[in-house]
Amino acid sequence: MSKRIYADFSYLILLAASFGAVMVLGAIVAAVIFHTDALHVDVLIDRYNAGVIMGEIFLRFSYMLYFLAFCVAFYEAAMYKTGQRDRIAFVSAFFIVSTSLMFSAVYVPKILELQAMGREATGSDTFDAIHVGSEIDFKILAVALLVLFVRRLMLLRLR
């Protein structure tokens, strides 16, 4: 097998793993951390402290998103340069890079900054607007990852 096939499969694995991470963080981790009252344990975390924990999780996940944005930009630029242009792949790659960078460089730092100001800041309309924006951004990222994964898999099969 050529080295190219290893790069293609590594890229697909990165996309699938990133999609899985986004789904797990958004649907499972956040649901458990923000709803500790539903668990039958003696530990009850209030909303503010649950938000601090999620903020730290997303801060650490941001490093993966930076890596993802770099890899997607690099791989898709290489595909474009070799003449393997695809509009669907290009658009979804654009959304992945932009939403990854937006989440990591804008939303997470701003949310952490407001959390550092205390409970009052996290109850503000500004915090709510930023939080809703980050949730929408995360959902767009998940859809774009899924679309790019499926499209690249289809294009790989056509070769």
C-alpha positions as CSV (number, residue, x, y, z in Angstrom):
1,M,0.0,0.0,0.0
2,S,1.1,3.5,-0.7
3,K,1.8,6.1,2.0
4,R,-1.2,8.1,0.6
5,I,-3.7,5.5,1.8
6,Y,-2.2,5.7,5.3
7,A,-2.7,9.5,5.3
8,D,-6.2,9.1,4.0
9,F,-7.2,6.6,6.7
10,S,-5.4,8.5,9.4
11,Y,-7.4,11.6,8.4
12,L,-10.7,9.6,8.4
13,I,-9.9,8.3,11.9
14,L,-9.1,11.8,13.1
15,L,-12.5,13.0,11.8
16,A,-14.4,10.1,13.3
17,A,-12.6,10.5,16.7
18,S,-13.3,14.2,16.7
19,F,-17.0,13.6,15.9
20,G,-17.1,11.0,18.7
21,A,-15.5,13.4,21.2
22,V,-17.9,16.2,20.3
23,M,-20.8,13.9,20.7
24,V,-19.6,12.5,24.0
25,L,-18.7,15.9,25.5
26,G,-22.0,17.5,24.4
27,A,-24.4,14.7,25.0
28,I,-23.0,12.7,27.8
29,V,-20.4,14.6,29.9
30,A,-22.4,17.8,30.0
31,A,-25.6,16.0,30.8
32,V,-24.0,14.1,33.7
33,I,-22.1,17.0,35.2
34,F,-25.1,19.4,35.0
35,H,-27.6,16.9,36.4
36,T,-25.8,15.4,39.4
37,D,-29.1,15.7,41.3
38,A,-30.5,12.9,39.2
39,L,-27.7,10.5,40.3
40,H,-28.1,8.6,43.5
41,V,-24.9,9.7,45.1
42,D,-24.0,12.0,48.0
43,V,-22.3,14.5,45.8
44,L,-24.4,17.4,44.6
45,I,-22.7,20.0,42.4
46,D,-24.4,23.3,41.9
47,R,-24.8,24.9,38.5
48,Y,-21.9,27.3,38.9
49,N,-19.3,24.6,39.9
50,A,-20.6,22.3,37.2
51,G,-19.9,25.1,34.8
52,V,-16.4,25.5,36.1
53,I,-15.8,21.8,35.6
54,M,-17.2,21.9,32.1
55,G,-15.1,25.0,31.3
56,E,-11.9,23.1,32.3
57,I,-13.0,20.1,30.2
58,F,-13.6,22.3,27.2
59,L,-10.4,24.2,27.7
60,R,-8.5,20.9,27.5
61,F,-10.5,19.8,24.5
62,S,-9.6,23.1,22.8
63,Y,-6.1,21.8,22.2
64,M,-7.5,18.9,20.2
65,L,-9.7,21.3,18.3
66,Y,-6.6,23.4,17.4
67,F,-4.9,20.2,16.1
68,L,-8.1,19.2,14.2
69,A,-8.3,22.6,12.5
70,F,-4.6,22.4,11.5
71,C,-5.0,18.9,10.1
72,V,-8.2,19.6,8.2
73,A,-6.8,22.8,6.7
74,F,-3.5,21.0,5.7
75,Y,-5.2,17.9,4.3
76,E,-7.8,19.7,2.4
77,A,-5.2,22.2,1.0
78,A,-3.2,19.2,-0.2
79,M,-6.2,17.7,-1.8
80,Y,-7.0,21.0,-3.5
81,K,-3.4,21.3,-4.7
82,T,-3.4,17.8,-6.2
83,G,-6.5,18.6,-8.2
84,Q,-8.9,16.6,-6.1
85,R,-11.4,19.4,-5.5
86,D,-14.8,18.7,-4.1
87,R,-17.3,21.4,-3.1
88,I,-18.9,19.5,-0.3
89,A,-15.6,18.6,1.3
90,F,-14.4,22.2,0.9
91,V,-17.4,23.7,2.5
92,S,-17.5,21.2,5.4
93,A,-13.8,21.7,6.0
94,F,-14.3,25.4,6.1
95,F,-17.0,25.0,8.7
96,I,-14.8,22.6,10.7
97,V,-11.8,25.0,10.7
98,S,-13.9,28.1,11.5
99,T,-16.1,26.5,14.2
100,S,-13.1,24.8,15.8
101,L,-11.1,28.0,16.0
102,M,-14.2,30.0,17.1
103,F,-15.0,27.6,19.9
104,S,-11.3,27.3,21.1
105,A,-10.2,30.9,20.6
106,V,-13.3,32.9,21.3
107,Y,-16.0,31.0,23.2
108,V,-14.0,29.0,25.7
109,P,-11.7,31.9,26.8
110,K,-14.7,34.3,27.1
111,I,-16.7,31.8,29.2
112,L,-13.7,31.1,31.4
113,E,-13.2,34.9,31.8
114,L,-16.8,35.4,32.9
115,Q,-16.6,32.4,35.3
116,A,-13.5,33.9,36.9
117,M,-15.6,37.0,37.7
118,G,-17.9,34.9,39.9
119,R,-21.4,33.7,40.0
120,E,-23.0,37.0,39.2
121,A,-21.2,37.2,35.8
122,T,-22.4,33.7,34.9
123,G,-26.0,34.7,35.5
124,S,-25.8,37.7,33.1
125,D,-27.4,38.0,29.7
126,T,-24.0,38.3,28.2
127,F,-22.9,34.9,29.6
128,D,-26.2,33.3,28.4
129,A,-25.7,34.7,24.9
130,I,-22.1,33.5,24.7
131,H,-23.1,30.1,26.1
132,V,-25.9,29.6,23.5
133,G,-23.5,30.7,20.8
134,S,-20.9,28.1,21.9
135,E,-23.6,25.4,21.9
136,I,-24.7,26.3,18.3
137,D,-21.0,26.4,17.3
138,F,-20.5,22.9,18.7
139,K,-23.5,21.5,16.9
140,I,-22.4,23.0,13.6
141,L,-18.9,21.5,14.2
142,A,-20.5,18.0,14.8
143,V,-22.6,18.2,11.6
144,A,-19.6,19.4,9.6
145,L,-17.4,16.6,10.9
146,L,-20.0,14.0,10.0
147,V,-20.5,15.5,6.5
148,L,-16.7,15.7,5.8
149,F,-16.1,12.2,7.1
150,V,-18.9,10.7,4.9
151,R,-17.8,12.7,1.9
152,R,-14.1,11.8,2.2
153,L,-15.1,8.2,2.6
154,M,-17.2,8.3,-0.5
155,L,-14.4,10.0,-2.5
156,L,-11.9,7.5,-1.2
157,R,-14.1,4.7,-2.5
158,L,-14.4,6.3,-5.9
159,R,-10.6,6.3,-6.4
